[in-house]
Structures are given as structure tokens and as C-alpha cells.
Amino acid sequence: MPELTAEPENTEAAVGDQRKAPAMVYAVAGVSALGGLLFGYDTGIISGALLHLREDLDLSSREQEIVVSVILLGAMAGALLAGRLAVRHGRRKVVIAVAVVFALGAAAAAAAPGVGSLVAARFVLGLAVGGASNMVPVYIAETAPAGIRGRLMVLFQLMVACGQLIAYLCGWALSGSGGWRVMFALAVLPAVALGIGMLALPESPRWLVERGHREEAVKVLTRLRPAGTDVRREIDEITEVAAATPSGGWRDLRQRWMRPALLIAVGIAAFSQLTGINAVVYYAPTILVDAGFGDSAALLTGVGIGVMLVVAGVVGAIAVDRVGRRRTMLWFLPGSGLAMAVMALAFLGPQGSAAQRWTVIVALFAYILCNGIGLQAVVWLIGPEIVPLSVRGPATSLATVTLWGVDLLIAVTALTAIQTIGRSGTFFVYALMNVACIAFVAAKVPETRGRSLESIERALQRGGSFRKTLQNH
């Protein structure tokens, strides 16, 4: 690739612009991030619903894993489909379509007469979850100013956490035979809000430039930048990078200069699940009940998990812009691995004692907090930031499919692994994955805090060590 020269990014200036961002920037992030709330709710609600769903429909452990995991199979398909549609039709239209699918899937799940129809409805919901997880972070990344891009994109993860907390609260409040239908039906409301809200929002200016609609992109960016900003200069920079790397498809991902960014996006996506977060989110109440906790205590612990996810989302949103993406991961992932190891050790001790139960609960909350800040707050941010504009659709689809694929692997094996090697053995494996993730971040992941998407792409084009090149320019 020919090298593009540019002035070093002024990180402090970028960060300082955040106070002058217009309301439209926050409207774009807030409304589109409702997709994150739906994502969190529809993946998290199964945790509380499963306790009574398995009794109402007489589900075996394998059938429980299928009901939980089919949404992830749909998410893989939805992520691939959303990436292709976004290249042709734009980010905004895809998010509107996602809202419609969310509403249809939630209504179908609530009305499901049997296991087969429920599995089908959960697959439809998965299509929407995959589309939201792929497109919403990209849409926010391509509209937000560099100085506040991190916290606005992490808003998506915060909304995921809020959705999971609401799901846990609903699971506790609506516990009882048949209550799971109401749990599923409630997701229709935010889906309608997302669809209506997106109608008033603009298209991604970067997508408009790539499609040749430069003047429309200027008008959109004028609404998204503080008064007096030289919008045309930013448009020129987007145009320059887009011209240097013309729009590409899946085949273009094989180019050597793109590999460092793809490795990071796919690696972080995989580790976000291999470290065990969704094994806890999906199955915590089930695992705790089977370990001797009462139903009410297990569901209330689930609510605590939801609270920890929200706290982690808030802290993560602040940390990624003030501390940096890379440093946030390196600071908090050790705590995540340690907490998981403590939880594994606690299950080795005498079962049912008060000390053992409190150790499990405290370690569980500490794990959720540290993993939520150190990894979940970054996973939806890092991919859209570092992959080139020309392949952002297929590249983010690849990362998202990887995430959902590994999540599917965890979902369909978690209960089986516990039955095979025990709770302690399973959690020790997750603890080791946290250690592997720390090593990966230390070796490969650069700091993107305060950098424009174009400056990140230029560093990638220069070749050599991506992490060191971005650090030095």
C-alpha cells in the first residue's frame, strides 16, 4: 500500500472537543444504542425464564442449551447479513430493519405454543441481536467526534448491561409458571422505540462519502459537529482515505496490510466470550440452584449480576476515554482472572456452608465487574475503530460472527462441561482464558484513544508493528 502522510493526531485537542458536541451526536448514540438494550434483554432474559421454562416444557439439559444457544446461531447469521446489507443500503436503514425483526421475534417467543416454535422465535431474535451488535457500534463510530467516540460507543455496551439488568429484574419479578411469556413480550416496547427513533436520525457521513454523496455527507456532518468546525476538512480526510482504499468485499480482507487490525478485532471478540462472561450471564441462576442455592437467592444473585454489569458499563465508558482502551484492559483483566479462579476454588470446598456461598457470590460479582470494565466495555469499540473504512462492513461482520460463534460454543457446552469436569474445572478453564487474553492485549493491541478513524487507518497502512506505529504517530 502507498503510504499516506499526515500530521500526528492531537489527542488533547480531540478530547477537549467533547464539551462542544451538539445534541444530535448524543441523539444518534442514545437512540441507536437502544439496539444494545434489546440485545442485552433478549440474551439475558433466558437466565430467569429458564428456571420455569424448563419445568413448563419439561426440558433436558441438552434442550435447555439449545433454547439458550439458538439465539446465538441466529446472531451469527444476522451479523453476516447486516454487514452485507449495510454496504448497499447504509447503516441507518439496517438498524431500522433490526428494530422490526426484534419486535417480531419477541412477539413470536411470547406466543410460542411449544419448544419448536420457541426455538424458531429465538432464532429470529438472534438475527436482530447479530444485526444490532454489528451495525450499532459501526454507526456510532462513524458519526461521533474522535474525542468522545469511546464513551459514546461504550454507551452501546452500557445499554447491553442495562438490558441484562432489566431482564434479571423481570425474571425475579415474574418468576412462576407462565411468567416467561410476559418476559419475552416486554421486549416489543423498546423495539418499537428504536424503529421510530431511527427514522429521525441521519445516515453515516462516511458511508455517504464512500457512495459518492459528498454534499449530503457535508450536511450530515454539519449537524454532528460543533458550530464553527471545519467540516469540509474532515470530509476531505474521509474522501482521501476512501480513495486510497476503494470499497472492498470479503476477498479484500486477505490483504497483508489489513491483517493486524483483523487479528485484533477477531481476537478481542473471541476472548470476550472465552473468558466466561456469558456462561455466567446465561446460566448463573441455574448453576447456583443446582449448587444448593434456593430459587429466590439464585434469582436475586442474578439481579446483582445485572447491577454489576451496569456499574461496569458506567466505569468502562469513563475509563476508555480517560485511561485508554489498552490500559483499561491491562488494568482490569487480571482481577477478572483472579476472581474466576477464586470462584473455582470455592466450589472445591464443602458445599452449602455460608462461607462457601458468600465466597462464590463475592467472587462472581468481582468477576463481572472486572471483566465488564476490562473487556466487555472495549469489545464493541475496538473493532469498528481499527478496521479500514473500505472493508468495515465485512470486517466487523467477521469479528461479530467470531464473537457469536464462540458465544455459541460456550452456551452449548457450559452445562455439559460442568457435568463432565465439574464447576471448579470449568471455571479454572475460564480463568486461564483471562490470562491468555492479557498476554494477547499486551503483545498486539494498540492504544486508539483520541485518534481519528482516518489516522488509525494510516498507521495500519504504514506496515510494521501496528501497535508501535500508532503509538509513535
DODO-588094 format. One line per 10 residues: for each residue x, y, z of C-alpha. Coordinates in nm, 3 decimals. Layout:
<atoms>
X Y Z ~ ...
</atoms>
This chain:
<atoms>
0.000 0.000 0.000 ~ 0.128 0.351 -0.076 ~ 0.200 0.544 0.240 ~ -0.021 0.838 0.324 ~ 0.141 1.116 0.522 ~ -0.041 1.308 0.789 ~ 0.024 1.529 1.084 ~ 0.030 1.349 1.419 ~ -0.307 1.337 1.586 ~ -0.360 1.596 1.857
-0.509 1.377 2.126 ~ -0.565 1.651 2.381 ~ -0.745 1.871 2.130 ~ -0.963 1.580 2.028 ~ -1.055 1.501 2.384 ~ -1.121 1.865 2.461 ~ -1.387 1.894 2.188 ~ -1.629 1.676 2.382 ~ -1.790 1.968 2.568 ~ -1.898 2.135 2.243
-2.055 1.834 2.073 ~ -2.412 1.914 1.953 ~ -2.718 1.734 2.084 ~ -2.758 1.539 1.758 ~ -2.440 1.342 1.834 ~ -2.586 1.223 2.164 ~ -2.924 1.157 2.000 ~ -2.757 0.930 1.743 ~ -2.572 0.739 2.015 ~ -2.867 0.724 2.255
-3.136 0.611 2.013 ~ -2.922 0.361 1.822 ~ -2.790 0.219 2.149 ~ -3.146 0.101 2.222 ~ -3.032 -0.183 1.998 ~ -2.786 -0.265 2.276 ~ -3.063 -0.264 2.536 ~ -3.262 -0.510 2.325 ~ -2.951 -0.718 2.271 ~ -2.891 -0.734 2.648
-3.255 -0.800 2.736 ~ -3.317 -1.074 2.480 ~ -2.994 -1.259 2.562 ~ -3.027 -1.207 2.939 ~ -3.396 -1.283 2.987 ~ -3.342 -1.653 2.925 ~ -3.149 -1.674 3.253 ~ -3.456 -1.610 3.468 ~ -3.706 -1.761 3.224 ~ -3.517 -2.090 3.206
-3.585 -2.186 3.569 ~ -3.958 -2.217 3.497 ~ -3.942 -2.269 3.123 ~ -3.758 -2.599 3.176 ~ -4.036 -2.714 3.411 ~ -4.330 -2.597 3.196 ~ -4.187 -2.762 2.882 ~ -4.001 -3.045 3.061 ~ -3.662 -2.965 2.908 ~ -3.350 -3.178 2.949
-3.005 -3.017 2.997 ~ -2.935 -3.051 2.624 ~ -3.272 -2.897 2.533 ~ -3.202 -2.610 2.772 ~ -2.870 -2.548 2.596 ~ -3.049 -2.546 2.258 ~ -3.312 -2.294 2.374 ~ -3.037 -2.071 2.514 ~ -2.793 -2.107 2.225 ~ -3.019 -2.090 1.918
-3.033 -1.711 1.957 ~ -2.656 -1.711 1.910 ~ -2.683 -1.913 1.590 ~ -2.926 -1.652 1.464 ~ -2.688 -1.378 1.577 ~ -2.411 -1.521 1.360 ~ -2.640 -1.519 1.056 ~ -2.770 -1.173 1.144 ~ -2.420 -1.028 1.175 ~ -2.321 -1.158 0.832
-2.643 -1.038 0.671 ~ -2.626 -0.694 0.834 ~ -2.272 -0.637 0.709 ~ -2.370 -0.711 0.350 ~ -2.688 -0.503 0.364 ~ -2.509 -0.207 0.525 ~ -2.264 -0.180 0.235 ~ -2.551 -0.147 -0.010 ~ -2.825 0.029 0.187 ~ -2.643 0.216 0.465
-2.610 0.178 0.841 ~ -2.931 0.362 0.937 ~ -3.169 0.151 0.726 ~ -3.018 -0.170 0.859 ~ -3.071 -0.058 1.220 ~ -3.437 0.024 1.139 ~ -3.480 -0.325 0.990 ~ -3.319 -0.472 1.303 ~ -3.582 -0.298 1.519 ~ -3.863 -0.456 1.316
-3.710 -0.803 1.349 ~ -3.665 -0.752 1.724 ~ -4.036 -0.676 1.764 ~ -4.148 -0.972 1.552 ~ -3.915 -1.216 1.730 ~ -4.020 -1.103 2.078 ~ -4.390 -1.135 1.996 ~ -4.336 -1.481 1.845 ~ -4.140 -1.602 2.150 ~ -4.411 -1.481 2.388
-4.682 -1.664 2.192 ~ -4.483 -1.984 2.126 ~ -4.705 -2.291 2.189 ~ -4.419 -2.539 2.217 ~ -4.044 -2.599 2.213 ~ -4.009 -2.597 1.834 ~ -4.184 -2.263 1.786 ~ -3.990 -2.112 2.077 ~ -3.660 -2.222 1.923 ~ -3.767 -2.069 1.589
-3.865 -1.741 1.756 ~ -3.536 -1.729 1.945 ~ -3.353 -1.777 1.614 ~ -3.539 -1.475 1.468 ~ -3.444 -1.273 1.776 ~ -3.086 -1.383 1.712 ~ -3.096 -1.230 1.363 ~ -3.181 -0.897 1.526 ~ -2.921 -0.936 1.801 ~ -2.650 -1.007 1.542
-2.756 -0.715 1.326 ~ -2.759 -0.477 1.624 ~ -2.424 -0.592 1.759 ~ -2.269 -0.546 1.415 ~ -2.422 -0.222 1.296 ~ -2.489 -0.004 1.602 ~ -2.119 0.027 1.706 ~ -2.021 0.100 1.344 ~ -2.295 0.362 1.311 ~ -2.188 0.536 1.631
-1.817 0.516 1.540 ~ -1.877 0.676 1.201 ~ -2.082 0.966 1.338 ~ -1.905 1.053 1.666 ~ -1.616 1.304 1.707 ~ -1.284 1.139 1.796 ~ -1.268 1.297 2.143 ~ -1.589 1.135 2.269 ~ -1.614 0.840 2.033 ~ -1.501 0.597 2.302
-1.765 0.684 2.560 ~ -2.043 0.706 2.300 ~ -1.957 0.362 2.162 ~ -1.930 0.218 2.512 ~ -2.284 0.352 2.563 ~ -2.384 0.056 2.346 ~ -2.224 -0.185 2.594 ~ -2.377 0.009 2.884 ~ -2.719 -0.032 2.726 ~ -2.647 -0.403 2.683
-2.578 -0.415 3.057 ~ -2.895 -0.218 3.133 ~ -3.092 -0.461 2.918 ~ -2.945 -0.753 3.109 ~ -3.026 -0.589 3.443 ~ -3.385 -0.527 3.335 ~ -3.401 -0.889 3.222 ~ -3.282 -1.012 3.562 ~ -3.532 -0.787 3.742 ~ -3.814 -0.912 3.521
-3.700 -1.270 3.578 ~ -3.722 -1.217 3.953 ~ -4.049 -1.019 3.949 ~ -4.228 -1.251 3.704 ~ -4.096 -1.579 3.842 ~ -4.354 -1.853 3.834 ~ -4.513 -2.081 3.580 ~ -4.607 -1.893 3.262 ~ -4.431 -1.571 3.360 ~ -4.167 -1.631 3.093
-4.418 -1.536 2.821 ~ -4.457 -1.185 2.966 ~ -4.077 -1.163 3.000 ~ -4.037 -1.224 2.626 ~ -4.326 -0.994 2.526 ~ -4.187 -0.688 2.708 ~ -3.906 -0.659 2.451 ~ -4.155 -0.536 2.191 ~ -4.170 -0.190 2.356 ~ -3.803 -0.083 2.317
-3.800 -0.238 1.968 ~ -4.079 -0.002 1.859 ~ -3.897 0.292 2.022 ~ -3.577 0.206 1.836 ~ -3.752 0.185 1.499 ~ -3.938 0.515 1.541 ~ -3.633 0.695 1.682 ~ -3.404 0.590 1.396 ~ -3.639 0.748 1.141 ~ -3.531 1.094 1.261
-3.155 1.025 1.256 ~ -2.908 1.085 0.968 ~ -2.708 0.831 0.769 ~ -2.338 0.774 0.840 ~ -2.135 1.052 0.671 ~ -1.853 0.808 0.599 ~ -2.089 0.572 0.418 ~ -2.228 0.866 0.221 ~ -1.877 0.969 0.112 ~ -1.796 0.613 0.012
-2.112 0.602 -0.202 ~ -2.029 0.935 -0.369 ~ -2.281 1.155 -0.186 ~ -2.028 1.416 -0.072 ~ -2.259 1.715 -0.035 ~ -2.512 1.515 0.162 ~ -2.227 1.399 0.385 ~ -2.130 1.763 0.443 ~ -2.485 1.845 0.554 ~ -2.496 1.547 0.790
-2.156 1.617 0.941 ~ -2.252 1.981 0.997 ~ -2.533 1.855 1.224 ~ -2.289 1.628 1.407 ~ -2.005 1.872 1.478 ~ -1.978 2.185 1.696 ~ -2.059 2.519 1.536 ~ -1.759 2.663 1.357 ~ -1.594 2.326 1.288 ~ -1.422 2.295 0.951
-1.649 2.016 0.834 ~ -1.513 2.010 0.481 ~ -1.164 1.938 0.610 ~ -1.295 1.625 0.781 ~ -1.485 1.532 0.465 ~ -1.164 1.578 0.264 ~ -0.980 1.347 0.505 ~ -1.253 1.083 0.477 ~ -1.250 1.118 0.098 ~ -0.870 1.085 0.084
-0.869 0.765 0.285 ~ -1.169 0.624 0.095 ~ -0.997 0.698 -0.238 ~ -0.673 0.534 -0.124 ~ -0.861 0.221 -0.018 ~ -1.157 0.173 -0.257 ~ -1.459 -0.018 -0.134 ~ -1.386 -0.386 -0.097 ~ -1.555 -0.709 0.000 ~ -1.468 -1.031 0.178
-1.179 -1.113 -0.058 ~ -1.008 -0.787 0.031 ~ -0.976 -0.898 0.393 ~ -0.688 -1.121 0.285 ~ -0.461 -0.826 0.206 ~ -0.146 -0.839 0.418 ~ -0.163 -0.480 0.543 ~ -0.509 -0.539 0.694 ~ -0.411 -0.849 0.893 ~ -0.301 -0.677 1.217
-0.635 -0.499 1.251 ~ -0.832 -0.813 1.169 ~ -0.630 -1.019 1.416 ~ -0.703 -0.768 1.694 ~ -1.074 -0.732 1.611 ~ -1.129 -1.108 1.585 ~ -0.901 -1.189 1.882 ~ -1.072 -0.950 2.123 ~ -1.413 -1.070 2.000 ~ -1.317 -1.432 2.075
-1.163 -1.358 2.414 ~ -1.468 -1.156 2.520 ~ -1.653 -1.490 2.530 ~ -1.373 -1.737 2.608 ~ -1.317 -1.556 2.939 ~ -1.657 -1.686 3.053 ~ -1.884 -1.383 3.077 ~ -2.190 -1.530 2.909 ~ -2.159 -1.869 3.076 ~ -2.227 -1.667 3.393
-2.493 -1.441 3.239 ~ -2.692 -1.728 3.085 ~ -2.659 -1.995 3.349 ~ -2.578 -1.830 3.685 ~ -2.922 -1.892 3.844 ~ -2.928 -2.249 3.710 ~ -2.573 -2.319 3.832 ~ -2.646 -2.170 4.175 ~ -2.974 -2.360 4.218 ~ -2.801 -2.686 4.124
-2.523 -2.598 4.375 ~ -2.774 -2.577 4.661 ~ -2.888 -2.211 4.649 ~ -3.263 -2.152 4.673 ~ -3.454 -2.026 4.366 ~ -3.511 -1.681 4.519 ~ -3.146 -1.643 4.626 ~ -3.028 -1.751 4.280 ~ -3.257 -1.502 4.104 ~ -3.156 -1.220 4.340
-2.791 -1.304 4.271 ~ -2.881 -1.267 3.904 ~ -3.014 -0.918 3.977 ~ -2.681 -0.843 4.148 ~ -2.501 -0.959 3.834 ~ -2.712 -0.718 3.633 ~ -2.623 -0.432 3.870 ~ -2.253 -0.517 3.838 ~ -2.284 -0.515 3.459 ~ -2.436 -0.166 3.467
-2.168 -0.038 3.708 ~ -1.903 -0.191 3.483 ~ -2.061 -0.021 3.183 ~ -2.055 0.322 3.351 ~ -1.695 0.285 3.474 ~ -1.588 0.142 3.138 ~ -1.746 0.432 2.949 ~ -1.537 0.675 3.153 ~ -1.219 0.466 3.151 ~ -1.186 0.406 2.778
-1.155 0.779 2.706 ~ -0.975 0.892 3.023 ~ -0.744 0.594 3.073 ~ -0.739 0.444 2.724 ~ -0.862 0.123 2.566 ~ -0.540 -0.079 2.605 ~ -0.466 0.032 2.959 ~ -0.823 -0.035 3.073 ~ -0.791 -0.395 2.958 ~ -0.449 -0.444 3.116
-0.562 -0.294 3.448 ~ -0.885 -0.490 3.496 ~ -0.838 -0.827 3.324 ~ -0.604 -0.958 3.598 ~ -0.884 -0.901 3.851 ~ -1.124 -1.085 3.622 ~ -0.899 -1.390 3.602 ~ -0.828 -1.389 3.976 ~ -1.198 -1.369 4.066 ~ -1.279 -1.658 3.834
-1.002 -1.866 3.995 ~ -1.134 -1.788 4.345 ~ -1.481 -1.895 4.238 ~ -1.339 -2.222 4.104 ~ -1.159 -2.284 4.433 ~ -1.475 -2.207 4.633 ~ -1.663 -2.484 4.453 ~ -1.389 -2.728 4.559 ~ -1.472 -2.671 4.927 ~ -1.761 -2.804 5.137
-2.090 -2.737 4.958 ~ -2.372 -2.549 5.126 ~ -2.180 -2.366 5.400 ~ -2.241 -1.992 5.447 ~ -1.872 -1.916 5.391 ~ -1.870 -2.106 5.062 ~ -2.185 -1.935 4.936 ~ -2.061 -1.585 5.021 ~ -1.723 -1.657 4.862 ~ -1.897 -1.766 4.540
-2.123 -1.459 4.535 ~ -1.845 -1.206 4.607 ~ -1.611 -1.367 4.354 ~ -1.892 -1.377 4.099 ~ -1.966 -1.006 4.143 ~ -1.593 -0.918 4.132 ~ -1.552 -1.119 3.812 ~ -1.850 -0.949 3.643 ~ -1.721 -0.605 3.746 ~ -1.361 -0.656 3.632
-1.444 -0.842 3.312 ~ -1.718 -0.592 3.230 ~ -1.482 -0.295 3.262 ~ -1.170 -0.461 3.125 ~ -1.312 -0.640 2.824 ~ -1.685 -0.602 2.761 ~ -1.652 -0.221 2.760 ~ -1.391 -0.244 2.484 ~ -1.506 -0.532 2.263 ~ -1.770 -0.336 2.068
-1.540 -0.034 2.047 ~ -1.208 -0.170 1.924 ~ -1.322 -0.346 1.606 ~ -1.504 -0.060 1.431 ~ -1.219 0.174 1.534 ~ -0.928 -0.014 1.382 ~ -1.060 -0.187 1.068 ~ -1.030 0.015 0.742 ~ -1.332 0.201 0.603 ~ -1.323 0.010 0.275
-1.386 -0.324 0.447 ~ -1.554 -0.206 0.767 ~ -1.876 -0.389 0.680 ~ -1.729 -0.737 0.616 ~ -1.451 -0.694 0.875 ~ -1.686 -0.605 1.159 ~ -1.916 -0.883 1.042 ~ -1.624 -1.127 1.072 ~ -1.545 -1.005 1.423 ~ -1.910 -1.016 1.526
-1.960 -1.364 1.382 ~ -1.649 -1.476 1.571 ~ -1.793 -1.334 1.893 ~ -2.128 -1.504 1.845 ~ -1.965 -1.826 1.725 ~ -1.752 -1.854 2.038 ~ -2.051 -1.746 2.249 ~ -2.248 -2.029 2.087 ~ -1.968 -2.270 2.173 ~ -1.977 -2.159 2.536
-2.358 -2.172 2.553 ~ -2.386 -2.527 2.416 ~ -2.102 -2.664 2.628 ~ -2.128 -2.485 2.965 ~ -2.373 -2.719 3.138 ~ -2.216 -3.023 2.972 ~ -1.869 -2.910 3.084 ~ -1.993 -2.868 3.440 ~ -2.137 -3.219 3.433 ~ -1.811 -3.357 3.287
-1.528 -3.176 3.470 ~ -1.728 -3.006 3.746 ~ -1.792 -2.642 3.828 ~ -1.435 -2.592 3.953 ~ -1.274 -2.739 3.643 ~ -1.495 -2.533 3.411 ~ -1.422 -2.207 3.594 ~ -1.047 -2.280 3.603 ~ -1.053 -2.307 3.224 ~ -1.222 -1.966 3.203
-0.961 -1.823 3.443 ~ -0.681 -1.945 3.213 ~ -0.855 -1.778 2.917 ~ -0.836 -1.448 3.108 ~ -0.459 -1.494 3.140 ~ -0.429 -1.569 2.767 ~ -0.629 -1.254 2.688 ~ -0.392 -1.038 2.897 ~ -0.095 -1.174 2.700 ~ -0.271 -1.105 2.369
-0.356 -0.745 2.462 ~ -0.003 -0.674 2.585 ~ 0.151 -0.804 2.263 ~ -0.089 -0.689 1.992 ~ -0.345 -0.423 2.086 ~ -0.255 -0.055 2.024 ~ -0.397 0.249 2.201 ~ -0.663 0.424 1.987 ~ -0.778 0.681 2.242 ~ -0.834 1.025 2.088
-0.732 0.914 1.736 ~ -0.947 0.979 1.431 ~ -1.053 0.672 1.235 ~ -0.850 0.802 0.941 ~ -0.527 0.839 1.142 ~ -0.569 0.483 1.272 ~ -0.605 0.359 0.915 ~ -0.294 0.547 0.805 ~ -0.092 0.381 1.079 ~ -0.217 0.044 0.957
-0.115 0.127 0.600 ~ 0.241 0.210 0.702 ~ 0.311 -0.155 0.782 ~ 0.539 -0.293 1.052 ~ 0.414 -0.321 1.408 ~ 0.067 -0.168 1.411 ~ 0.081 -0.107 1.786 ~ 0.416 0.069 1.775 ~ 0.340 0.266 1.458 ~ 0.015 0.407 1.600
0.191 0.485 1.929 ~ 0.464 0.687 1.751 ~ 0.246 0.891 1.517
</atoms>
